[in-house]
Amino acid sequence: MKEQIYTIPVIDAFKENSECPFCTLHQALERESVDFMLGASYMEDDIRMETNKSGFCPHHYQMLFNENNRLGLALILHTHFQEVNKFLSNAIDSQKDSAPRNSSFLSGLIKKRVPSKPYKNPISSDLNTIYDDCYICNKIKKTFERYMDTFFYLWKKDPEFVSLVSDGKGFCLNHFAFLIESANSALNKEQYNHFTQIVFPIQLENFKRIEEELDWFIQKFDYRFKEEPWKNSKDAVQRAILKISGMAVEE
């Protein structure tokens, strides 16, 4: 398997033989992004312009806070708040003279016959957009899409990579869905059929394996099996959560 610079992260993730190689890639990207965010990048104007606008999601705020670089995070938050406060002031000023939307008798009759969509206040819509936006999520998404392109490039060009995937443990549900969706556009009909003939059985087999490992984990709490070996079930709960949700839990 000939490795190029852009294929190394994908190949390395599959060599780890984890429950989901794409989760491995995502976790690495997330860690790199948090480190990047609280490194020298927060002093760079182009980065700050983006974080001022987008901010972060609750999950990534928690990760940034846990890094204990409170000054760096405060600087990022300060200019983000300036941007949000500017928006809030303008948005609220524009709504001051707006009267509540009153329905006329005629429009009331029409609404009874034709269901209408509920009115959405533009301020709340824009605020929800700000809340849902996240610089780190956006950064990861762009890189992850390139990784998915690399996956299908390797799948089509490198039989050794196909063997590596075939010997793996499948994927979490989220990344399996993303993989199948991406395959529709990345592969032609013949390639797609070949792909699903390999990947679908792997996914089913490994989800069944997790189910059996959970069953044995539960059995181990029965006094009759107390002295029996754990086999591969000692961390079955953690791996099951990753497999079903894509979330790597830590004790």
N, C-alpha and C positions, 0 to 999 in steps of 0.2 A: 504494500500500500504506500504509494508515493505521496508524501505530505508536502503541502504548500503552506505558506504562512497563514493564509485565510482558512485553510481546512484543519489546522492543528487543534483549535479549541473544540471543534465538533468531534473529531476523531478521538481526542483525549477523553471527552465526556462519555463516549460510548465504550471506551476501553475500561472505564471505571466499573462497568457492569452494575450500575445502581438501579433502583426501581424505576427511575425515569431520567434518562440522559438529558432531556430538555429542561427538567427541573434543576439538574446540576449546572447546566449552562446559565439558566435564569438566576440561580443563587450567586454564581460567580459574577455575573453582570451587575447584580444588585449590590454586592459587596464593593465592587470596583467603583460603582456610581456614587455610593455613599462616601467612600474614601476620596474620590475626585471632588465631590461637592464641598467637603470640609478641608480640602487641601488648599493650594494657592488659587484654585479656580474661582472662589467666591470674591476675589479681588479683581477678577477680569471683567471688564465692562460688558463684553458681549454675553457672557454667561449671566451676569447680574440682570441684564435687560430681560432675559428669558425667565429667570426665576422671579423677578419682580412681577411679571405678568401671570405666570402659571402657579407659582408656589409648589406645594407638595401635597400628596394624599396623607390621610391620618397615619397609615402604616409607615410611610417613609419619614414623616415627622418624628415618629417614635424611634426609628432607627437612627436618625440624625441626632436626636436628643441623647440617645444612649452612648454616643461617641464622646460625650463630655467635653466637646469643644463649644462651650456655651457662648463665647465671644463671637466665633465664626457664625454660629447659628443666629445669634442676636443681630448681627450685621445683615444677614440675609433677610431675616424677618422684618427688620426695621424698614428697609427700602420696599419690601413687598407690601407692608402695611401702608406706606405712603401711596403706593399705586392703588391699593384697594380703597383707601380713604378718599382719594381723588375721584374714583369711580362712584363711590357711594354718595358723595356730596353732589356730583353732577346728576346722578340718577334720581336722587330724592328731590332736588330742586326742580327737575323737569316734571315731577309728578305732583308738586304742591297744588297746582291749579286744576288738576285733573279731577273731575267729578266722578263719583262711582257710576258704573254702567247701569242705567235703569232701563228696563224693558218696557216698550210701549204695549198697548193693548193688542195691536196688530201683530207685533213680533211675538207676543206671548201665544197667540193663536197658532202662528206658524211653527213655533218651537214644539207645540203639542203634537204636531203632525210630523215634523222633521227633526229627529234628534240632532242636537248641536254639540260640538266639542266644547268642553269646559274652557272658560276664559283663563288664559295664563298671563299674569302680570309680567311685563318685560323685565322689571327689576328682579323678580324672583328667578326668572329664567336665566338671566345673566349671572346672578349670584350662585345658582346651581352649577353653572359652567365653570366659574372660578373654583368652587368647592371640589368639583370632580377632576379638575386639571392637576397634573403633577409633572414636574420637570423630569424626575427620575423615571417615572413610568414611561414617559414619552421617549426618553433616551434609550431605555431598555427595549422598547417596542421596535425602534428603528434597527438596532443591532440584531435583535432576535429574528427579525424578518430576513436579514442577510444570512443568519445561521441556517434558517429553514431553506433558503435558496442553495446554500452550500450542501445541506443534507441531500437534496435531490440531485445536485450536480454529482456528488459522490455515488449516490445510488445508481445513477445511469452510467457512470464512467468506471467505477471501481468494484469488481466482483469481491475483493477482499472486504470492502466496507459492507457489502450486502451480507456477507458471512458474519461480520461483526454484529450487525443488527439482528441477524437471525439467531445468534447465540445469546442475545440479551434477554432482559426481563420485561420487555414491553415498556409502556408509558403510563403516566397518570391520565386520568380521564380527560382533563382539560387539554393537555398537550396531544393526546391521541386524537381528539376532535379537531384540533388545529392542524395536525398532520394530515388527516384524511381530507379536510377542506382544501389544504394547500396542494395536495396531490392531484386534485381535479384540474388545476391549471398548470401544474408543473410537468405532468406526464400525459402522454397520448393514451389512447384506449388500451392498446396492447401492454404498454408499460404499467398502466394503472391496474390492469387485471393481474399482472405478475406481482406487482407490489402488494395488492390486497391478499393474494394467495399465500404470501409469506407473513405479512404483518398481522392479519386478522387472527390466525391460529395462535400466534405468539401472545397476543393480547388476551385472548380467552384462556389460554393455558396458565398464564401468570396471574390473572385475576382469580382463577380457581385455586392456584397455589396459595395466594394470600388468604383466601377463605379457609383453606385447610389448616394453615398455620395459626390463624385466629382460633379455630376450633380446638387445636391442641393446646394453645395458650389457656383457653377456658378450662379444658380438661385438667390441666395441671393444678387447678385450685380445688379439685376433688381429691380427698385424702387417699383414694385408691391409686392415684397416679403420682402421688407426692414424690416417690423415689425414682420415677421414670425420668429419662433425660429430657431436656427442653427441646432438643433438636434445633430447628431454626426459628423457634417461636418466641424467644425471649424478648425480642424487639418487634414482635408482630404488630402491636398496636400502632407504634410510630410509623412503620412502613405502610400499614393499611391506610392511615390518615393521609400520608403522602400520595399513595396510589389513587385514593378516591377524591382528594381535594387539591393536590399539588402543594400542600403546605408541609414544610419540614418542621416538625415540633421538637422542642428541646426540653429536657427535664430541668 
